[in-house]
Amino acid sequence: MPHWNPIQYERFIKGRTQPAIDLANRLETLNPDNILDLGCDPGNSTKVLKDKFPNSHIIGADNSEDMLKNAVELYPYIEFIKLDADGDLNEISDKFDIVFSNACIQWLPNHRELLPKMMTLLKPNGILAIQIPMQQEHPVHIIINELAKTEKWSSKIISRQYNNLKTDEYFDVLSDISNSFEIWETTYCHRMPSYESIIEWYKGTGLKPYLEQLSESEANEFIDDVYIELQQRYQVQKNGEILFRFPRLFFMVKNNC
């Protein structure tokens, strides 16, 4: 996984946090004893859960020491632990009323195996609540991947494969692990002041794995190429802003199998 920069991530923290708020608001669990926030980043999603369930023991988990350091400084009253969700889930002995994950598992492979493994962390009738950016359908992700495969960049960049399944494929996986689940899609329409702001948003997430493979000058040139493509695919609105659509997939699964 990429090396995450909490400062860059937090530049658009409101937009990044809204899906976590929306997912948490769908949780109807009454007085959960304990909650795991898997892939907590700088603690913004964990804070959302603490606000909703103030009497619960909530643990934020992430594999980035920089993100965790930032989370502890911002929210010292919440417990945070270092955890690599790609390999350390078997080391968790506790069972949780809620396992929550906001914009994390798209970085992890083998979702058909991962989701059943995440279900083992739940108590009976516990809830798995997940939000995933729909990378295959997002124009910026498509632009980045297309550029990385061009003759100019393919010798310097190893393209990332999308780990996400399609929505109907997730439906089949969820139906195999529970007979009680919800799945839905939401497209967020962010108001962005410029093409540069879209670049800055993605420098904290989707662009990082590509830029980290390049020298500083090459990274700047790659960003310039992304910028040109953004101009072709996003129009400027009448007021000068850019309508930045961001599709996301949500699902909640009850452990009752």
C-alpha positions in Angstrom: 0.0 0.0 0.0 1.1 3.6 -0.5 2.8 5.7 2.1 0.0 8.0 3.3 0.4 11.7 4.0 -2.2 12.9 6.6 -1.7 16.6 5.8 -2.5 16.0 2.1 -5.4 13.8 3.0 -6.9 16.3 5.3 -7.0 19.1 2.7 -10.4 17.7 1.6 -11.4 16.2 4.9 -15.0 17.4 4.8 -15.7 15.7 1.4 -13.8 12.5 2.5 -15.8 12.3 5.8 -19.3 12.7 4.4 -19.6 9.1 3.2 -18.5 7.9 6.7 -21.2 10.1 8.2 -23.8 8.8 5.8 -22.8 5.1 6.4 -22.8 5.6 10.2 -26.3 7.2 10.1 -27.6 4.0 8.6 -26.5 2.0 11.6 -29.4 1.2 13.8 -27.5 -0.9 16.4 -28.5 0.1 19.9 -25.7 0.6 22.5 -23.0 -1.4 20.8 -20.3 -2.5 23.3 -17.4 -2.3 20.9 -16.7 -1.1 17.4 -13.7 -1.6 15.0 -13.0 1.1 12.5 -10.8 -0.6 9.9 -8.6 1.8 7.8 -9.3 4.8 10.0 -6.8 7.1 8.2 -6.3 10.3 10.4 -9.2 9.3 12.7 -12.0 11.3 10.9 -14.3 8.2 10.5 -13.5 7.0 14.0 -14.6 10.4 15.4 -17.9 10.0 13.4 -18.5 6.7 15.2 -17.6 8.1 18.6 -20.0 11.0 18.1 -22.8 8.5 17.2 -22.0 6.0 19.9 -20.3 7.9 22.7 -20.6 5.1 25.2 -19.1 2.4 23.0 -15.5 1.3 23.1 -14.2 2.2 19.6 -10.9 1.2 18.1 -9.5 2.9 15.0 -7.0 0.7 13.1 -4.7 1.6 10.3 -1.4 0.4 8.8 0.1 3.9 8.4 2.1 5.2 11.4 1.8 8.8 10.1 -2.0 8.5 10.0 -2.2 7.0 13.4 0.1 9.6 14.9 -2.2 12.3 13.5 -5.3 10.5 14.8 -3.9 10.2 18.3 -3.0 13.9 18.4 -6.5 14.9 17.2 -8.5 12.4 19.2 -6.6 11.3 22.3 -9.7 10.0 24.0 -10.1 7.3 21.3 -8.0 4.1 21.1 -6.0 3.6 17.9 -3.9 0.6 16.9 -1.6 -0.3 14.0 -3.0 -3.0 11.9 -2.5 -4.2 8.3 -5.9 -5.4 7.2 -4.3 -7.3 4.3 -2.6 -9.7 6.7 -3.3 -9.1 10.3 -7.0 -9.8 10.7 -6.3 -13.3 12.0 -4.4 -11.7 14.9 -7.6 -10.0 16.2 -9.1 -12.1 19.0 -11.9 -9.7 20.0 -15.4 -9.9 18.5 -17.2 -6.6 17.6 -20.8 -5.4 17.4 -19.8 -3.3 14.4 -16.9 -3.5 12.0 -16.8 -0.3 10.0 -14.6 0.5 7.0 -14.7 3.8 5.1 -12.8 3.9 1.8 -10.2 1.3 2.8 -10.7 -2.1 1.2 -10.3 -0.8 -2.4 -6.6 -1.0 -1.6 -6.8 -4.7 -0.6 -7.0 -7.7 -2.9 -9.3 -10.7 -3.1 -12.5 -9.2 -1.8 -14.3 -12.6 -2.2 -12.0 -13.9 0.5 -11.6 -10.7 2.5 -15.3 -10.1 3.2 -16.0 -13.5 4.8 -12.8 -13.0 6.8 -14.1 -9.6 8.0 -17.4 -11.3 9.0 -15.5 -13.5 11.5 -14.7 -10.4 13.5 -18.3 -9.9 14.4 -20.4 -11.1 17.3 -23.7 -12.9 16.5 -26.0 -10.3 14.9 -23.0 -7.9 14.5 -22.9 -5.6 11.5 -20.3 -5.2 8.9 -20.6 -1.6 7.4 -18.4 -0.7 4.4 -18.0 2.1 1.9 -15.9 1.7 -1.2 -15.1 4.3 -4.0 -16.3 2.9 -7.3 -12.9 3.2 -9.0 -13.9 1.5 -12.2 -16.5 4.1 -12.9 -14.7 7.2 -11.8 -13.2 9.4 -14.6 -10.1 10.4 -12.7 -9.2 6.8 -11.9 -9.8 5.9 -15.5 -7.6 8.8 -16.7 -4.7 7.8 -14.4 -4.8 4.2 -15.5 -5.1 5.1 -19.1 -2.1 7.4 -19.0 0.0 4.8 -17.0 -0.5 2.3 -19.9 0.6 4.7 -22.7 3.9 4.3 -24.4 5.2 7.4 -22.7 4.7 6.0 -19.1 4.3 2.2 -19.3 8.0 1.6 -18.9 8.1 3.7 -15.7 4.8 3.0 -14.0 3.3 -0.4 -13.0 -0.4 0.2 -13.4 -2.6 -0.7 -10.4 -5.3 -3.2 -11.0 -8.7 -2.3 -9.5 -9.4 -4.5 -6.5 -13.1 -3.7 -6.6 -15.7 -6.1 -7.8 -18.8 -5.0 -9.7 -21.9 -4.2 -7.7 -23.7 -7.3 -8.7 -20.7 -9.4 -7.9 -20.6 -7.9 -4.4 -24.3 -8.8 -4.1 -23.5 -12.4 -4.8 -20.6 -12.4 -2.3 -22.8 -10.9 0.4 -25.7 -13.3 -0.3 -23.2 -16.2 0.4 -22.2 -14.9 3.8 -25.6 -13.5 5.1 -29.3 -13.5 4.4 -29.6 -10.0 5.8 -27.8 -7.3 4.0 -28.3 -3.9 2.2 -26.3 -2.6 -0.7 -26.6 0.8 -2.4 -24.7 3.4 -4.5 -24.4 7.1 -4.0 -22.7 9.6 -6.3 -21.4 12.7 -4.5 -21.3 15.9 -6.4 -18.4 17.9 -5.0 -18.0 21.6 -5.9 -14.4 22.0 -6.9 -12.9 25.5 -7.6 -10.4 24.4 -10.2 -8.7 21.5 -12.0 -5.8 22.0 -9.6 -8.1 21.2 -6.7 -9.0 17.9 -8.2 -5.3 17.1 -8.6 -4.7 18.0 -5.0 -7.6 15.8 -3.9 -6.1 12.8 -5.8 -2.5 13.5 -4.7 -3.6 12.3 -1.2 -5.2 9.1 -2.5 -5.5 7.6 -6.0 -2.4 9.3 -7.5 0.0 8.4 -4.8 0.8 4.8 -6.0 1.7 6.2 -9.4 3.7 9.2 -8.3 5.7 7.2 -5.8 7.2 5.2 -8.8 8.5 8.4 -10.4 11.2 10.9 -9.8 10.1 14.4 -8.8 10.4 15.8 -12.3 8.6 12.8 -13.8 5.9 13.0 -11.2 5.3 16.7 -12.1 5.1 15.8 -15.8 2.7 12.9 -15.1 0.5 15.4 -13.1 0.6 17.8 -16.1 -0.6 15.0 -18.4 -3.5 14.2 -15.9 -4.3 17.9 -15.8 -4.7 18.0 -19.6 -7.0 15.0 -19.6 -9.1 16.6 -16.8 -9.7 19.6 -19.0 -11.0 17.3 -21.7 -13.4 15.4 -19.5 -14.7 17.9 -16.9 -16.3 21.1 -18.1 -16.2 24.4 -16.1 -19.7 25.4 -14.9 -21.2 28.9 -15.4 -19.9 30.1 -12.0 -16.4 28.9 -12.7 -16.5 25.8 -10.5 -16.2 22.2 -11.6 -18.8 19.5 -10.8 -16.7 16.6 -9.5 -18.9 13.5 -9.4 -17.6 10.8 -7.1 -19.5 7.4 -7.1 -19.3 5.3 -4.0 -20.7 1.8 -3.1 -22.1 1.0 0.4 -23.2 -2.2 2.0 -24.2 -3.4 5.5 -24.2 -7.0 6.4 -25.6 -8.7 9.5 -23.8 -11.8 10.9 -26.7 -14.2 11.2 -25.5 -17.1 9.1 
